[in-house]
Amino acid sequence: YNFINKIKIEHKTHTEAEYYSMKITVQRQAIFDYLKDNTSHPSATDIYKAVSEKIMTISFASVYSTLSLMKENGLIRELAITNKDHKRYDSNM
């Protein structure tokens, strides 16, 4: 179960993913993999810390822009949790 399969489950083809600027990269796959297995609704900072252990060259800006892109394309949800300063993310659509 990976990023490409999620796109297909959402009735989007790889071609449509590219149309929506959803180029599949190692970084995007790693972010998606982390989110799909996580039930704690991590923040962008949490995601960055976890993914950067595997991909040391990833930047916080890349994580944040990827989360925004995935949200825009309906692959993840951004959650507003009361009494928290940071946005949280969920891949359980």
C-alpha positions in Angstrom: 0.0 0.0 0.0 1.8 3.1 -1.1 1.3 6.6 -2.4 0.4 5.4 -5.9 -2.1 2.9 -4.6 -3.7 5.6 -2.5 -4.1 7.8 -5.5 -5.7 4.9 -7.4 -8.1 4.2 -4.5 -9.1 7.8 -4.6 -10.1 7.2 -8.3 -7.1 9.2 -9.6 -4.7 7.8 -12.1 -1.0 8.4 -12.0 -1.5 10.7 -15.0 -4.0 12.7 -13.1 -1.6 12.8 -10.1 1.0 14.4 -12.4 -1.7 16.8 -13.6 -2.3 17.9 -10.0 1.5 18.3 -9.5 1.6 15.1 -7.6 4.9 13.8 -8.8 5.8 10.8 -6.8 9.2 11.3 -5.1 11.1 9.4 -2.4 10.4 12.2 0.1 6.6 12.3 -0.7 6.4 8.5 -0.4 8.2 8.6 2.9 5.9 11.3 4.3 2.8 9.4 3.1 4.1 6.1 4.5 4.7 7.7 7.9 1.2 9.2 7.9 -0.6 6.0 6.8 0.8 4.0 9.7 0.4 6.7 12.3 -2.8 7.1 14.5 -1.5 10.0 16.7 -2.3 12.7 14.2 1.2 14.1 14.0 2.2 17.7 13.4 4.4 18.8 10.5 7.3 19.0 13.0 6.6 15.4 14.2 6.5 14.2 10.6 9.8 16.1 9.8 11.6 14.6 12.7 10.5 11.0 11.8 11.1 11.3 8.1 14.4 13.1 8.4 15.8 10.1 10.3 15.5 8.1 7.1 16.0 10.9 4.6 18.6 13.2 6.1 18.5 15.7 3.2 14.8 16.5 3.5 13.9 20.0 4.7 11.1 21.1 6.9 9.9 23.3 4.0 9.6 20.1 1.8 7.6 18.4 4.5 5.2 21.3 4.9 4.7 21.9 1.1 4.1 18.1 0.6 1.5 18.1 3.4 -0.2 21.1 1.8 -0.2 19.4 -1.7 -1.5 16.1 -0.3 -4.3 18.0 1.5 -5.2 20.0 -1.6 -5.5 16.7 -3.5 -7.6 14.9 -0.9 -5.0 12.4 0.2 -4.8 13.6 3.8 -6.8 15.8 6.2 -5.6 18.7 8.2 -7.0 18.6 11.7 -7.6 21.6 14.0 -7.2 20.2 17.5 -8.4 22.4 20.3 -5.7 23.7 22.7 -2.9 22.8 20.3 -0.6 25.3 18.5 0.2 23.1 15.6 -2.0 21.7 12.8 -2.2 17.9 12.8 -2.6 15.5 9.9 -4.5 12.3 9.2 -4.3 10.0 6.2 -7.4 8.1 7.1 -9.8 9.5 4.6 
